[in-house]
Amino acid sequence: MYKVKVYVTLRESVLDPQGSAVKSALHSMDYKEVQDVRIGKYMELTIEKSDRDLDTAVREMCEKLLANTVIEDFSYEVQEVVTK
């Protein structure tokens, strides 16, 4: 079994109004050292071992559903879960 951590973020070329709002709020709370905020999504998938190639399957999931690849980038980490 695998735990896959998926990170989805807006591409650098895409404006992030939610990130700008958070940055402004942090500045108003006197955290002036914050230079930029980008908001994204984090997902954890638990996937059973199968005959399918895991990297190919996760990449397809991200490209087809989990990320809007026109405006978002994604990355992921795979951990093998050891069950006792």
C-alpha positions as CSV (number, residue, x, y, z in Angstrom):
1,M,0.0,0.0,0.0
2,Y,1.2,3.5,-0.8
3,K,0.5,7.0,0.6
4,V,0.7,9.6,-2.1
5,K,0.9,13.3,-1.1
6,V,-0.2,15.5,-3.9
7,Y,0.6,19.3,-4.0
8,V,-1.3,21.5,-6.5
9,T,-0.3,25.2,-6.9
10,L,-1.2,28.0,-9.3
11,R,1.4,28.5,-12.0
12,E,3.7,31.4,-11.3
13,S,2.2,33.3,-14.3
14,V,-1.3,33.1,-12.8
15,L,-2.4,35.8,-10.4
16,D,-3.4,34.6,-7.0
17,P,-6.0,36.9,-5.4
18,Q,-6.5,34.7,-2.4
19,G,-2.7,34.7,-1.7
20,S,-2.7,38.5,-2.1
21,A,-5.5,38.8,0.4
22,V,-3.7,36.6,2.9
23,K,-0.5,38.5,2.4
24,S,-2.3,41.8,3.1
25,A,-3.9,40.3,6.2
26,L,-0.5,39.1,7.5
27,H,1.0,42.6,6.9
28,S,-1.9,44.2,8.8
29,M,-1.1,41.8,11.7
30,D,2.5,43.2,11.6
31,Y,4.1,40.3,9.8
32,K,5.8,42.7,7.3
33,E,8.6,40.3,6.5
34,V,6.2,38.1,4.5
35,Q,7.1,38.8,0.8
36,D,4.6,36.6,-1.0
37,V,1.8,34.1,-0.4
38,R,0.6,31.5,-2.9
39,I,-2.4,29.4,-2.0
40,G,-2.7,25.8,-3.1
41,K,-4.2,22.4,-2.4
42,Y,-2.8,19.4,-0.6
43,M,-4.3,15.9,-0.9
44,E,-3.3,12.5,0.5
45,L,-4.2,9.4,-1.5
46,T,-4.0,5.9,-0.1
47,I,-3.4,3.5,-3.0
48,E,-3.3,-0.3,-3.0
49,K,-0.5,-2.1,-4.9
50,S,-1.6,-3.2,-8.3
51,D,-0.2,-4.2,-11.7
52,R,-0.6,-0.6,-12.9
53,D,2.5,1.6,-12.7
54,L,2.0,3.9,-9.7
55,D,3.8,7.0,-11.1
56,T,1.8,6.8,-14.4
57,A,-1.5,6.3,-12.5
58,V,-0.9,9.3,-10.1
59,R,0.2,11.5,-13.0
60,E,-3.0,10.6,-14.9
61,M,-5.1,11.3,-11.8
62,C,-3.5,14.7,-11.4
63,E,-3.8,15.6,-15.1
64,K,-7.4,14.4,-15.5
65,L,-9.0,15.4,-12.2
66,L,-6.9,16.7,-9.3
67,A,-5.3,19.7,-11.1
68,N,-6.4,22.1,-13.8
69,T,-3.2,21.8,-15.8
70,V,-4.0,25.0,-17.7
71,I,-3.4,27.2,-14.6
72,E,-2.0,24.8,-12.0
73,D,1.2,22.8,-11.5
74,F,1.3,19.6,-9.4
75,S,3.9,17.5,-7.7
76,Y,3.7,14.4,-5.5
77,E,5.6,12.3,-3.1
78,V,5.1,8.5,-2.7
79,Q,5.6,6.7,0.6
80,E,5.3,2.9,0.9
81,V,3.1,2.1,3.9
82,V,4.3,-0.9,5.9
83,T,1.5,-2.8,7.5
84,K,2.1,-5.2,10.4
